[in-house]
Amino acid sequence: MKTNIEKKGITPTELQIAIKQERITKAEAATILGVSIGTIQNHVKNGRLHPIKTGNSKQSKVYFKRDEVLSIVEFKLSDLSDNNAA
């Protein structure tokens, strides 16, 4: 049985490598956050994530800073702990 990570095309080993790297792809960011690519695009529109493009065309690869993606995870965790305290 495949895990959610493997269903998205990223193996657990690749995910560990991605977390250690400074830049991660949109798919890796989605996997780390446990959300869809569309949600990642919403984070970009809302200013929570700032894309790093490698070129000027629409097909250029987009990366995100690992720390920025992980800060969203911490934000979600702090929301959960705030709700439990009430």
C-alpha positions in Angstrom: 0.0 0.0 0.0 1.4 3.4 -1.0 1.5 6.3 1.5 0.2 9.7 0.6 3.8 10.8 0.0 4.4 8.1 -2.5 1.1 8.7 -4.3 2.3 12.2 -5.1 5.4 10.8 -6.7 7.9 11.7 -4.0 9.4 8.8 -2.0 10.1 9.2 1.7 13.8 9.3 1.1 13.4 12.1 -1.5 11.2 14.0 1.0 14.0 13.8 3.7 16.5 15.1 1.1 14.1 17.9 0.2 13.7 19.0 3.8 17.5 19.2 4.2 17.9 21.4 1.1 17.6 25.1 1.0 15.3 25.2 -2.0 12.3 22.8 -2.6 10.0 22.4 -5.5 6.2 23.1 -5.5 5.5 19.3 -5.3 7.9 18.9 -2.3 6.3 21.9 -0.5 2.8 20.4 -1.1 4.0 17.1 0.3 5.6 18.6 3.4 2.5 20.6 4.2 0.2 17.7 3.3 -1.8 19.9 0.8 -2.4 20.1 -2.9 -0.5 22.1 -5.5 -3.5 24.4 -5.7 -3.2 25.2 -2.0 0.5 26.0 -2.5 -0.6 28.4 -5.3 -3.1 30.0 -2.8 -0.3 30.4 -0.3 1.7 32.3 -3.0 -1.3 34.5 -3.9 -1.8 35.3 -0.2 1.8 36.2 0.3 2.7 33.3 2.7 5.1 31.8 0.2 7.4 33.6 -2.1 8.4 31.7 -5.3 11.9 31.6 -6.7 11.8 31.2 -10.5 14.7 29.9 -12.4 13.8 31.6 -15.6 11.4 34.1 -17.2 9.1 31.7 -19.0 5.8 30.3 -17.7 7.4 26.8 -17.8 10.3 27.8 -15.6 10.8 25.7 -12.5 9.6 27.3 -9.3 11.2 26.7 -5.9 10.5 27.9 -2.4 12.8 28.4 0.6 12.6 25.4 2.8 12.5 27.5 6.0 9.5 29.5 4.6 7.6 26.3 3.9 8.4 24.9 7.4 7.3 28.1 9.0 3.8 27.5 7.6 3.8 24.1 9.3 4.8 25.7 12.6 2.0 28.3 12.0 -0.6 25.5 11.6 0.7 23.7 14.7 0.5 26.9 16.8 -3.1 27.4 15.6 -4.0 23.9 16.8 -2.4 24.5 20.2 -4.2 27.9 20.5 -7.5 26.3 19.8 -6.9 23.5 22.4 -6.1 26.1 25.1 -9.5 27.8 24.8 
